[in-house]
Amino acid sequence: MFKSLSDCYVLSNGVKIPCIGFGTWQAPDGDVAAAAVKAAIQAGYRHIDTAAAYQNEESVGRAIKECGVPREELFITTKLNNPVRGYDNTIQAFNESMEKLGLDVLDLYLVHWPAPKWTRETWLDALCESWRAMEDLYKAGRIRSIGVSNFWPHHLDPMLSRVEIAPMVNQIHLCPGDHLEPVIRYTQYKNILIQAYSPLGHGEIFKNEQMQALAAKYGRSIAQLCIRWSLQLGYLPLPKSVTAARIEENGRVFDFEISAEDMAVISSLTGCCDTAHDPDNTAF
Ligand SMILES: NC(=O)c1ccc[n+]([C@@H]2O[C@H](COP(=O)([O-])OP(=O)(O)OC[C@H]3O[C@@H](n4cnc5c(N)ncnc54)[C@H](OP(=O)(O)O)[C@@H]3O)[C@@H](O)[C@H]2O)c1
């Protein structure tokens, strides 16, 4: 089991990825996002998750530049935005993200959603064109690993039979209140690492009484229990906060273990917070 925030999972292509990522969705662009990312790096996080859609890549880039930690010690993820599909558009979107982040090489580039509304009838063809561009960027050394997000088995399966390079990561909604077992099982069966987004149920998990009782039992916060639960199941959690004390707290999860019995209790809390959006019925 991991001992610190810089300990890593190893992706199917051999690339090492720090075991907890720092989430930045809804971290407002500007000083708030930059300060949050700097606080995370200061607290020991080495893995930052952003997206073109979050509109804070410039602030993340500023924090990377100013944090004082060498670039090669950091692992940076961003994502292809939903309005973008096609080979040339994908290359252009990637270059725009890299410009904002101030990077030459990206550690992980994800397709944010499989079937944006405007491609819904032809999502697989549209996806494969973008994926071909991502494969070429990967082969050219501009991206160290490529992956997907919000993909369910019926997206991964046809994709895998069409593409040359399989995704190394699937980033999905995953917390004690919502774990889609068929998606998890299929993704792991294909040797694709699962990143758990909204690992704190977007904040809703804190109201749950069973989690409150377990937090008291372990002398840990509910957030720490959620993150630890995720790690013990082999997922890579992506907790988000813009609050320095919480950022630090969420990274202190390496000096305790949840018993098998309590892991089962936490896993039984499905329905206690929001569930994943159906990727084939999003409004975007
Ligand atoms: N691929 C996708 O489609 C997708 C979708 C959603 C999210 N994500 C990624 O996953 C990351 C995390 O998901 P998320 O932002 O939805 O939610 P989350 O990490 O489950 O929860 C974040 C919320 O919990 C609060 N919080 C954090 N630590 C806390 C603590 N120790 N005690 C009390 N409150 C705490 C935060 O408040 P403050 O910030 O105010 O401290 C914020 O309101 C995102 O930032 C993003 O990087 C990806």
The ligand as a Tripos MOL2 file, in Angstrom:
@<TRIPOS>MOLECULE
LIG
   48    52     1     0     0
SMALL
NO_CHARGES

@<TRIPOS>ATOM
      1 N1        -14.1150   13.7400  -15.6060 N.am      1 LIG1
      2 C1        -15.2130   14.3350  -15.1860 C.2       1 LIG1
      3 O1        -16.2490   14.3910  -15.8680 O.2       1 LIG1
      4 C2        -15.1990   14.9430  -13.8190 C.ar      1 LIG1
      5 C3        -16.4080   15.3860  -13.2370 C.ar      1 LIG1
      6 C4        -16.3840   15.9200  -11.9480 C.ar      1 LIG1
      7 C5        -15.1650   16.0020  -11.2810 C.ar      1 LIG1
      8 N2        -13.9920   15.6050  -11.8610 N.ar      1 LIG1
      9 C6        -12.6700   15.7520  -11.1800 C.3       1 LIG1
     10 O2        -12.7670   15.2200   -9.8530 O.3       1 LIG1
     11 C7        -12.4810   16.2500   -8.9080 C.3       1 LIG1
     12 C8        -13.2510   16.0700   -7.6130 C.3       1 LIG1
     13 O3        -14.6390   16.0310   -7.8050 O.3       1 LIG1
     14 P1        -15.6330   17.1510   -7.2680 P.3       1 LIG1
     15 O4        -14.9750   18.4670   -7.4010 O.co2     1 LIG1
     16 O5        -16.9290   16.9130   -7.9380 O.co2     1 LIG1
     17 O6        -15.9250   16.8090   -5.7730 O.3       1 LIG1
     18 P2        -15.3090   16.1700   -4.4480 P.3       1 LIG1
     19 O7        -13.8260   16.1650   -4.4460 O.co2     1 LIG1
     20 O8        -16.0350   14.9010   -4.2550 O.co2     1 LIG1
     21 O9        -15.8550   17.2270   -3.3700 O.3       1 LIG1
     22 C9        -15.4620   18.5620   -3.3880 C.3       1 LIG1
     23 C10       -16.2870   19.3200   -2.3490 C.3       1 LIG1
     24 O10       -15.9690   18.8390   -1.0430 O.3       1 LIG1
     25 C11       -15.4610   19.9170   -0.2430 C.3       1 LIG1
     26 N3        -14.3640   19.3490    0.5650 N.ar      1 LIG1
     27 C12       -13.1830   18.8730    0.1250 C.ar      1 LIG1
     28 N4        -12.4510   18.3630    1.1280 N.ar      1 LIG1
     29 C13       -13.1950   18.5310    2.2500 C.ar      1 LIG1
     30 C14       -12.9610   18.2180    3.5980 C.ar      1 LIG1
     31 N5        -11.8440   17.6310    4.0020 N.pl3     1 LIG1
     32 N6        -13.9390   18.5490    4.5080 N.ar      1 LIG1
     33 C15       -15.0900   19.1420    4.1100 C.ar      1 LIG1
     34 N7        -15.3480   19.4740    2.8260 N.ar      1 LIG1
     35 C16       -14.4100   19.1590    1.9070 C.ar      1 LIG1
     36 C17       -14.9750   20.9720   -1.2160 C.3       1 LIG1
     37 O11       -15.1060   22.2550   -0.6420 O.3       1 LIG1
     38 P3        -14.0380   23.4670   -0.8330 P.3       1 LIG1
     39 O12       -13.4470   23.3480   -2.2060 O.co2     1 LIG1
     40 O13       -14.8840   24.6700   -0.6490 O.co2     1 LIG1
     41 O14       -13.0160   23.2850    0.2550 O.co2     1 LIG1
     42 C18       -15.9960   20.8030   -2.3440 C.3       1 LIG1
     43 O15       -17.2050   21.4430   -2.0370 O.3       1 LIG1
     44 C19       -12.8470   17.5250   -9.6780 C.3       1 LIG1
     45 O16       -12.3180   18.6830   -9.0850 O.3       1 LIG1
     46 C20       -12.2780   17.2100  -11.0340 C.3       1 LIG1
     47 O17       -10.8710   17.3730  -11.0580 O.3       1 LIG1
     48 C21       -14.0120   15.0570  -13.1180 C.ar      1 LIG1
@<TRIPOS>BOND
     1     1     2 1
     2     2     3 2
     3     2     4 1
     4     4     5 ar
     5     4    48 ar
     6     5     6 ar
     7     6     7 ar
     8     7     8 ar
     9     8     9 1
    10     8    48 ar
    11     9    10 1
    12     9    46 1
    13    10    11 1
    14    11    12 1
    15    11    44 1
    16    12    13 1
    17    13    14 1
    18    14    15 2
    19    14    16 1
    20    14    17 1
    21    17    18 1
    22    18    19 2
    23    18    20 1
    24    18    21 1
    25    21    22 1
    26    22    23 1
    27    23    24 1
    28    23    42 1
    29    24    25 1
    30    25    26 1
    31    25    36 1
    32    26    27 ar
    33    26    35 ar
    34    27    28 ar
    35    28    29 ar
    36    29    30 ar
    37    29    35 ar
    38    30    31 1
    39    30    32 ar
    40    32    33 ar
    41    33    34 ar
    42    34    35 ar
    43    36    37 1
    44    36    42 1
    45    37    38 1
    46    38    39 2
    47    38    40 1
    48    38    41 1
    49    42    43 1
    50    44    45 1
    51    44    46 1
    52    46    47 1
@<TRIPOS>SUBSTRUCTURE
     1 LIG1         1 GROUP 0 **** ****
